Each structure stands twice: as C-alpha cells, then as structure tokens.
C-alpha cells in the first residue's frame, strides 16, 4: 500500500490562476525525422492534452524541447521547423518560432493562449551540462514551469531541473500519467505479471532485469541481449552479439531469478544470417546452436509461439525493446509476433521504447494497449527504482 505521507507530484492545479501568465513548458519532441518531416508523432500527440488545457486556462505557452544529439552546436538537420509544423497541424493552433537574439522580446509579444517554440535546446552547450546561467536565461522567459517531458526526466539537464528550481513548477498531464501508470507496475501489479525485454545490449538492461526479477512472475528475453544470457549458460552463439565482459553479471541475474523461482525465458530458436542486410541469406536455427559465421538477428517462430503462450495467462504486461533487427523486414517477424500477442490479451499492458511502440503503432494496435510510454530509458530507470531528476524536482518537497 502506498504511503499517504509520501511527497506527491505537483500538478497544474498547484500553479493557480494562469491567465496571462507566461509558462515555459518542457515537452519531449525528440521525434524521428525522415526527409525533413516527422516520421512518428506519438510524442507530439501525447503532449496535446497539457497544451490544450494550458491554452484554455489563458496561459502564454513557451515550448522547449531537444531533438537529437547536436552536442551543443547548431545543426541544420536538427532544427525544429518540421516539429513546429507538425505540432501546428495536429494541435490546430499557431505555433510561432522563437529564435535568434530577440527571443525574450518575441516571448513577451505572445498573448493569452498563444504558443511559441524555442529552437533546439541542445544547440546550446549549457543544456546538457545544466549550466546555471543557461537555466537562468530560460527561466527569465516565463513566470511558471510545466514539466511534461517524461522521456527526458532521467537527465539532469538545464531545462529539466535547472529551470523548475527557479520557477513555480508542476508536472504536465503526460508526466502525471506516465508516473501513475508505471507506478502501477511497482505497487501491487495484478499477477501473473510478465515482462518482455529486448534490444541490443544486455549492459543497458541488467539493472532493470534485476529489479523486475523481484516483481514479475516471468521474464521473457529477446533481441541481441538474449545471446549474452545464452552464452552465460554455455550455448553456442556463433557470431551473435555477446557482451563477454558482462557474463558474470548475467550469471548472477540468472541465479537470483532461480532463487526467486522466476523463470527467465530465453529464445528456443532464432533467425540467423551472415550479415545484417535485407538481402542476406537467413536460416532459422536452434538458439543454443547458432553456426559459426552467422549471427542471430530475430527470435524464431517457436519462440514467438512460446512467448505468446506465456502472455496469454498474464494479467499485467510490460514490454520494452525489439525482438530483433526490426528495421529490416526479414528480421521483423519476432517483434511483430510479440506485438500481436501483447495486443491480443486481456491484461493491463504497458509498452515503452521506440521500436516496441513503433511495432504496436505500425500494426494499428495502439488502441488495444493500455499505455504507450513516451520514455524508453526513463521508464526503465523508473522501474529500476531510481530517482529521476526531472520527476524529483516536481515533487511537493522539492524547491521551486
């Protein structure tokens, strides 16, 4: 049972009357671009309830986001114009660009319900270093702050923690929803609770593996990270990706799961090829006998079937990470199969991570999943039990 005395998240209501007030809204519009246009607009769509509510309250909105990794330098490829245009289209309201030397004046020229968007925050080196001067400059543009960028909440950056330390601040509706949903996975989830993890590197996921083993009834592992688990058990993995330096850690995770009586279910079969190419000759082989010269690039049909069987009895499901090289058609069937299984069950289902969410959306299953999380790394760190800087700064006992 949750501790009622625990600090609570400050929400928009705590900011009081916002009519005519300038509000800096930290959104997460770090979206994929293709040929100069937004390729996946989930994060933009997810922000609209917050933006509409603030506009209806008469606030003046100044939006701030990062895009990509420009490393503190301006980059034509990572300018926010395609994002601004897509937000304008989806939201049905004008979004004015706020850039150049006259940012402050342009922000002051905005009226009630108006929306302006700053240029890519990461064009400034002070963003990622949480430079106090840069945070102060951003804070000077507004009178209040709303943090709605859950996908960036695990980063102690200027716009994520520096600004809300300087202004009255609260969580937006997306931030609020993400925390409420993920907290359900931590606080008494309905059993059986099954987690599915995929992706390339086991080193990125060992922390959450160890945390989930304490909570789940079964853990299904696919993607390239599965080969480190298979190798730790003495399997022949061919040329598949194996993080040799983490095998002792993997063995410890397997031992802990065994002690807890939690099955870590690894692939039975995999789709292997000599190279990561759409034209490569592929072959379905036993997961523990991948031939030399070949690498496993997707889970095989028997594994999909077994994962689906386990999922069919689940009452709570969390999925993060693809089952293979999802971008290439010959190695996309495993991820698709898991997406179909997750969408087809009667359970509380949460999907996070770019490729997993993309698979659900591509198949048209987003209405059959309870929550598509906009935070990949942030959702994993939250489930590990880590304190996210961008959440902590919005709690009732935090300064700001």
N, C-alpha and C positions, 0 to 999 in steps of 0.2 A: 504494500500500500504506500502511495506517495506521501511524503512528509508535508503536511499542510503548512508548516512553518518555513519550508524551504523558500529561497528567494524566487520570485516569479518574473517572467518576462514583461517588460514594459511594452504596452501596445499603443496603437494610435490614439485611443481614448485618453491615455495619460498625458497627451500633449495639449489637451484643452482646445479652446477655440482657435482654429487655424485660418479663419477668414482673413485674406490679405497677407498672410504670413508666408515668407519665403522658406521652403522646405527643401533641403538637399536630400534627395532620395538615392541611396546607393543600390542600384539594381545590378543584376548579373546578366549582361547581354553578351557574354563571351560565347558567341554562336559560330558555327562553321559557315564559311563563305565559299561559294563556288561561282567562278566567272563574274565576280563583282556583285553577287546577290546573296542574300541569306538562304542557306540550304536547309536549315532546321530552325524553326521559330518557336520551339517549345518554351524556351526561357523568356522570350518576349511575351508570349501569350500568358504565361504564368504570372507575370507582373501586373497584368491589366487590372485585376480587382483592386490592388493597392492604389494604382494610379487614378483609377476612376473615383474611388472613394475620396482621395485627397482633393481631386478637382471639384467634386461635388461639395466638399467642405469649404470651397473658396480659397484653397491654398494656392500658392505660386510654386510650381514644381521645377526644380533644377536637378536633372538626372545626371548621375555619374556612373560610369562603368569602365571596365578594362576590356580589351579584345586582344587575344593572342599574347605573344611574348616579344614585344619590340625592344625589351631590355633598356628602357629609359631613353630611347631615341625615337623621334618621329619616323613613321614609315607609311608611304602612300598606300601600301597593300592593307594596312590595318587601321585606316581611318574609318570613322564611324558612320559615314554617309549612308552606306547600304542598310545599316541597322536603324538609323534615324528614319529612313524612308519606309522601312518595313513596319516600324512601330506606328508611324503616322497612318499607314494603310490599315493595320489591324485595329488600332485604337479609335480611328475615326476623328482624331483631333490633330491640330497643327503641332509639330514639334520643331522648335526653332534651334538652329545650330548656335552654340555659344563657344566661340573660339577666338584666337588672336589675343592682342593686347588689351582689348576692350571688354573682356569677359565680365568684369564687375559691373560696368555700365549697362551691358546688354542684359544681365540678370536683373538689374534694378528696373529696367524698362518693361519687364514682364508684369502682367496684371493678374487679378484673381482668375484661377482656373487655367492660366497659361502654362505651357510646358516648354522648357528649354533643355538642351542636352549638351553637356561639356564634351570636348574631344577626349579621345582615349587616355585614361588616367596614366597608363603605363608608358606614355610618351615622356613622362616626367620621372627622372630617377628617384625623386623623393617619395613616390607612391610605394614601391616595394620595400624601401628602407624605412618607411614610417617616419620620414623626416618631419620634425616638429614645425618647421617653417612652412612646408608644403601643406601640412594638415591645417595650420592656422589660416593659410590663404584660402583653402577650400571652405573652412568654417566661416570665414568672413562673408561668403556669398549668401548665407542663409541665417535664419533665426531658430530653426529646428532641424532635426535629422531623423530620417527614417531608414533603418537598415533592412533591406529586402533581398540582399544578395547572399542567400544561404550557400550557394556554390563557392563563394569566396570567404565564408565565415571562418575557415580554418587558417586563414592568412592574416597575420598581424600587420596589415598594411595601413597606410595613412588614411585612406577613405573608409576603411573597415573599423579601425579602432581609434585612430588619432582624432578624427572629426567628432564622433559621438562623445569623446571625452571632453570636448569643448562646447557642446551644444545640448540643450534638452533633446533627448533622443528616445526612440522607441522602435520596436520591430514592426515591419510591414506584415500584411496578411500572408504573403508567401512564406516568409521566415517563420511566422507563427505556425502555419500549417505544417511545414517541414518538421519542426521540433515536436509538435503534437503527434504527428504520425510516427516518427522514428522513436519517440518515447514509448509508444505502444509496443514496440518490438523489445524494449528494455524492461518494461514494467508489466509483468504478468501476461505475456502473449498467450493466446489460446493454443493449446497443444493438439496435435503434433505441430511443432514449429520446424520448418525445413528451410535451410539457407542454401543458396546456389552461388558459388563464386567462380569466376573465370578471369580471363585476361592473361597477359604475357608473363609478368614477373611475380614469382612467389614472394619475393622480398617486399613487394608493395602490399601484400595481403596477409602476411603471417600474424601481424598484430590483431587483425580482425578475426582471423581463424581462431586464435587463442581465446578471444573474447566470446565469439559465437559458440565455441565448444562448451562454454559454461551455461549456455542458454537454450541451445537448439536440441531437437530430437534426432536430426540427421543433417549432415553437411555434404552437399554434392559439389564436386570439384571438376571443372573442365578447363578448356583453354590450355595454353602452353604451360601455365603454372602447375598443371596436373603432372607434368613429366618430372618435376623435382620430387613430388610425392612418390611417383612410381619408382624413380631412381633410388630414393631412400629405402625402398623395400626390395632393392636388388633387381629390378626389372631391366630388360634391355631396351633402351630408348632410342637407339640409332643416333641420328644427328639432331634429334629434337632438342629444344632449348631446355637446358638443365642448369640451375644455379648451384654449382658444386659447393661453393663456399657457404651455402645455407642448408646443406643436407642434414647437419647435426640438429639445427633448429627445427627442421621439418620432422625429424625423428622424435624430438621432444614433443611437438604438437600431436603427432600420432599417438605417442604414449599417453599423453594427457587425455586425449579423446577416448582411448581404450579404457583408461581408469574410470572415466565418467560414464562408460557404456554408450558413447555417442558414435555411431558409425560415420566414418569419413568415406564416402562412396566415390571411388575413382573410376575413370573410363574402363570399360571392358574391351572396346575396340576403338580404333581411330582411323581417320582418313589421312594417309601419308603420301608425300610426294618428294621428289628430289630437290625441288626448289619452290619458293613462294611465288608462283606465277599462275595466272588463269589458264595457261596452255600446258602446264606441267602434267606429266602422266601421273595419275593418282591411283591409289590402291587402298582398300580397307583391310587393315591388319590388326591382330591382337595388340592391345595397348602395351602389354609387357614384352612384346617381341617385335619391335619396330626394326626393320632391316637396316644394316649399316648403309650409309649413303642416302637414307630417306629420313624425313622429319615429319612428325605428327602435326597436322595443321587444322584438324577439326575432330570433334568426337564422332564416333561411328553410329550406325543405326541401332545396334543393340544397346548401346549406352543411352541413346535418346529414349528408347523404349523403357529401360530400367529407371531412368530419371523420372519419366512420366508416370510410371507405376508408383514410385515413392511419393511423388507430388499429389497423386490422386487422393491420398488419405489426409493430406495436410490441411490444417485449419489456419495457419499463418505461414506466409512465404516471403522471404527477402531474396532478391536476385541482383547481383552486381557483377558485370563482366561477361564478355562474349565467350562462346564455347570453342571458337576457332578464329581463323582469319576471315572474319565476317565480310570484309570489303570485297573479297573475291568470291564470285558465285560458286565455284567448285567446293569451297570450304565454308559455306554459309548455312548448310542444311542443319547442322547441330544447333546453332543459335536459334534458327527458325523453329526447330522442333521443340526446344525448351520454351520459347515464347508461346507457342501454341498450347503447350501443356500448362503453363502458368495462367494463360488467359482462359483456359477451359475448366478450371476448378472452382469449387465453391469454398473460397478461403479469403482471408484478409491478405491482399497481395501488394507488395511494395517493390518497385523496380527502380534501381539507380545506376548511374554510369552511362556514358554516351552511347556505346554500341548496344547495350541491352535495351535502353529506351528507344533507340533508333529501330531496333528489330520489332518491338511492340508496335511502334507507330507505323512502320512500313507495312506491316501486316493488317493494319486497321483495327488493332486490338486495344487501343488506349482506353476505350470505354469499358473494357472488361477487366481492367486492372484498377485496384483501389487508389493507388498513388504512384505517379511517375515522379521520382525525385529529381530535382534540378542540380543536386550536389553529388558528384561522384566521390571525390576524395573527402569532402566534408561529411557526407553521410557515413562513410567507412570510419572516419575518426570519431564521429559521434557515437557509433555503435561500439567502438573500442572503449568508450567511456572517457575519452579525452575531453578536456575543456577547450571549446572552440573560442578563440579570442573575440570573433565577431558576434558571438552569442553572449559571452560573459559580460561584455561592455553594455549590453542592453538589459541586464538584469536589474531588479529593483535596488539591490545593494551596491550597484556599481556607480561610480562617479559619472556625471554627465547630465 
